[in-house]
Amino acid sequence: MRPLAGSAADWVGLTILLPFAGFLVNGALAFLAPRARRAVSVVGVGSVAAAFAVAVAVWSAVAGAHPAEPYVRTLWSWIPVGDLQVNAALQVDQLSVVMLLVVTGVSSLIHVFSIGYMRDDPGYARYFAYLNLFVAFMVVLVLGASFPVMFIGWEGVGLCSYLLIGFWFEEKEKADAGFKAFLVNRIGDFGFLVAMFLIFSHLGSLDFREVFARAPQALVPGGGTVTAIALFLFMGCVGKSAQIPLYVWLPDAMAGPTPVSALIHAATMVTAGVYLVARSNVLFAMSPTASAIVAGVGALTALFAATIGLKQWDIKKVLAYSTVSQLGYMFVGVGVGAYAAGIFHLVTHAFFKALLFLGAGSVIHVLHRAYHHTHREADAQDMRNMGGLMAYLPWTSRVMWVATLAIAGIPPLAGFFSKDEILGAAFARGAAAPFYYVVWLFGLAAALLTAFYMTRLMLYTFHGPNRTGDLERPHLAEAPWVMTWPLVVLAALTVLGGALNLPHVGTLHRWLEPVTERSAALLPNLAPSTGLEVTLMLLAAAIGVGGIWLATRMLKPASLTTPERAPAETGFAKLLLEKYRVDELYAAVIVRPVVWLSRVVLWKGLDAGVIDTAGVNGSAAVARGLGWIGSRLQTGQVGTYVFFFVVGALAVLAALLR
Amino acid sequence: MLLGPSLAVSAILFSLGVVGVLLRRNAIVIFMCIELMLNAVNLTFVALSQRLGLDGQVFVFFVMTVAAAEAAVGLAIVIAVYRHRDTVNLQNINLLRG
């Protein structure tokens, strides 16, 4: 009946417990022994690596059984209220195991990298405590067997994201960035909550298994209800996964330490939205409108963010916009119904984007160290302060080139296969609805820009003359081995990751079939012909190569100057540099009116005006007035008292005799 | 038997007491008016006990006892006030004014 019961899958809870225990220990160490770096490293890395080992065991159990139904491990009854029965339960199936492996695996590597990157930080123990807590919540998110349990993880990773973005909270800018991420995510979480209410009111359950089993019968396919549910769910995804219009928090989130950007804001947390759509594939497949909106928003975001990435100078900002753009790709994938392709891109993106961020972290670390030596105040993240670093950081530059080629979609690296599969699926859907041709075109254009801006990043960082400074140059040297070997592992995964889901073999696709079969029955089967597929593949590869070629032809790293001497940008380039002024637009349209409303209407008007004046002081004045009237009655003349007493007695008598 | 006239007399006595309390200023006189009201009530009790049993008679004794106690305390207070203020005119005694 349940082949997974009694296997390693029963121990899946350990993948949450271990990092959480790591959080508790490191949290205690942060208070008691902040200098115990060795203990913190062992606990921090060890707990996550052990979680990864458990994840591998769970994966092998699932691979052995390959169950058609998810295995749900119920831990305890969590919310038993009338019809609402929510268990604290973990779901082990093909999809959650893939996510579990990616989350714990990439986390382990990034934890190792952090040992080197954060070595001299006074908040070392606090950093690892937060990072462990993040892993625990992320695992709750991917393993939760119902929407509320997933929501706990969803909110938990949001909290950790906030804590880690504002890790260096002494700088107001960075604390503000964390605040912004938290606030923007609240908007999306509101949608998630509404979707949960709708699901419960229409389907009477919040468990994944029951919701997805009942939905095809209980809801009208393409009807308003299922569309509303799917769109509210997607609203949550838009916040968490940084899509238009809520993407603005992610570039600012780069204020956190670079390994955090790699782990939370590239590889794992921000892909939670994609996971949610893939998890709820039945609901999205039932609503073509919602799916089209998902794909449309994804395509728009992919292109929009890619254009901004063209003009950024901060190496992390380029990667941040690249992440937003790649997340757009994933939503195109899950939007066109290619759920396996979306998850495939999620996995490969986790590899190469984590690699890119860690590589950038390595560069920043080295530059920061050099500037620290000479006590010069310069931006260690600005690419105009880099250049020619290949000679000083040979390993970093090599692995980053691998990742760049992967994200640009050069075969046979991982990014080529996953991106191609999404674009191919979008093109195939175009045969049924021409709208998807537009989506495909957007994706293709974004692919060209991706290849361009990534090559730009590499050229400006690693090639051409060095602009770091004459005094600093002797201090440039490769980062310690503890930072380089995670990069090499990720590079290997980036090279080999494509093998997960080769065209026509489709290992991952078949692996995920038990999860996606219900939605597959709802969607038209639009596999492109082999000839068309090969054409599309060649086109995608040509686009990637074209982008790189264009970048090498158009950009002149040799003529680049340091930021102090850079000429002012004009025209469209200026607009791109200023990120289309979207933040300013939001500030003018939303933030300032809200602040004005809060300050002038709610505070000065309602709070100080109505509540304070009329409410608090007003009622006091009324009481004082009444008291004054009452005190006038107290003449001190016994006669008066007696008079009123008699009048009262007569009144009572009159009332009684009536 | 004589119930109506008895009650009428007690009502008149009571009203006289009330009017006295309301109109007079001298504490002693007011005090006497209160006694008048108490005795009007006593008369009512006695008159009605013809019909309603001996309870009323018993109650009269209680009232007289309480009135005696009240007289003792009240007069003591009046004397105390007089010693302090050299007057028993209630118009001049208004410590309770708000």
HADDOCK unambig.tbl for C-alpha pairs under 7 A between the chains (distance, minus, plus):
assign (segid A and resid 631 and name CA) (segid B and resid 98 and name CA) 4.65 0.50 0.50
assign (segid A and resid 632 and name CA) (segid B and resid 98 and name CA) 6.35 0.50 0.50
assign (segid A and resid 634 and name CA) (segid B and resid 96 and name CA) 6.80 0.50 0.50
assign (segid A and resid 634 and name CA) (segid B and resid 97 and name CA) 5.04 0.50 0.50
assign (segid A and resid 634 and name CA) (segid B and resid 98 and name CA) 4.78 0.50 0.50
assign (segid A and resid 635 and name CA) (segid B and resid 97 and name CA) 4.48 0.50 0.50
assign (segid A and resid 635 and name CA) (segid B and resid 98 and name CA) 6.30 0.50 0.50
assign (segid A and resid 636 and name CA) (segid B and resid 94 and name CA) 4.06 0.50 0.50
assign (segid A and resid 636 and name CA) (segid B and resid 95 and name CA) 5.84 0.50 0.50
assign (segid A and resid 636 and name CA) (segid B and resid 96 and name CA) 4.28 0.50 0.50
assign (segid A and resid 636 and name CA) (segid B and resid 97 and name CA) 3.77 0.50 0.50
assign (segid A and resid 637 and name CA) (segid B and resid 91 and name CA) 6.22 0.50 0.50
assign (segid A and resid 637 and name CA) (segid B and resid 94 and name CA) 5.49 0.50 0.50
assign (segid A and resid 638 and name CA) (segid B and resid 90 and name CA) 6.94 0.50 0.50
assign (segid A and resid 639 and name CA) (segid B and resid 22 and name CA) 5.90 0.50 0.50
assign (segid A and resid 642 and name CA) (segid B and resid 22 and name CA) 6.71 0.50 0.50
assign (segid A and resid 643 and name CA) (segid B and resid 22 and name CA) 6.32 0.50 0.50
